[in-house]
């Protein structure tokens, strides 16, 4: 008997936005200032090896409760100028 076994999955990779910096922002979910701007890349994995990226976004993510929200260029410009924002 021959068996063919493929293990396919999905993984999310997060990396801080370098051009914004580490400005702590407010989380309206857990009420902490532990939200940071990140770049998220979702990929398809084959045997735990990243193979194909299929979605990229810039978002704010809370380090405590995990709440997140996408951000646009207006929010990024506010963060670059040093103004904290909140997850909506």
C-alpha positions in Angstrom: 0.0 0.0 0.0 1.2 3.5 -0.9 0.2 6.4 1.3 0.4 10.0 0.3 0.5 12.4 3.3 0.5 16.2 2.9 0.3 18.5 5.9 -1.0 21.9 4.7 -1.9 24.7 7.0 -2.0 28.5 7.5 0.3 30.7 9.6 0.3 34.4 10.5 3.7 36.2 10.8 3.8 39.6 12.6 6.6 42.1 12.3 6.7 45.7 13.8 6.2 48.5 11.4 9.7 50.0 11.2 8.7 53.4 9.8 6.2 54.0 12.6 8.3 53.1 15.7 7.1 51.6 19.0 4.4 54.0 20.0 2.1 52.4 22.6 -1.6 53.0 21.8 -4.9 52.4 23.6 -6.9 49.1 23.4 -10.6 49.7 23.8 -11.1 46.0 24.5 -8.9 45.5 27.6 -8.2 49.2 28.4 -4.4 49.0 28.4 -1.8 50.9 26.5 -0.2 47.8 25.0 -1.2 48.2 21.3 1.5 48.5 18.7 1.5 48.8 14.9 2.5 45.6 13.0 2.8 44.3 9.5 0.9 41.0 9.2 1.6 38.3 6.5 -0.6 35.2 6.2 1.0 32.3 4.4 0.1 28.8 3.3 2.5 26.2 4.9 3.5 22.8 3.7 4.9 20.6 6.5 5.3 23.7 8.7 7.4 25.5 6.0 6.0 28.8 4.7 5.3 28.4 1.0 2.9 31.0 -0.4 2.0 34.4 1.1 -1.6 35.2 0.4 -2.5 38.2 2.5 -0.6 41.2 3.8 -1.9 44.0 6.0 -0.9 46.7 8.4 -2.7 46.7 11.7 -2.8 47.6 15.4 -2.6 44.6 17.7 -2.9 44.4 21.5 -0.1 42.4 23.2 -2.4 41.5 26.2 -5.8 40.5 24.8 -4.9 40.0 21.1 -7.5 42.4 19.7 -6.5 43.9 16.4 -7.7 46.2 13.7 -6.6 47.2 10.2 -5.1 50.7 9.8 -5.0 53.1 6.9 -2.5 55.7 5.7 -4.1 58.4 7.8 -3.5 56.4 11.0 0.1 55.6 9.9 0.8 59.3 9.4 -0.6 60.1 12.9 1.7 57.4 14.4 4.7 58.7 12.5 4.1 62.2 14.0 4.0 60.6 17.5 0.3 60.7 18.2 -1.1 57.6 19.8 -4.3 56.1 18.4 -6.8 53.5 19.6 -8.1 50.2 18.2 -11.7 50.9 17.2 
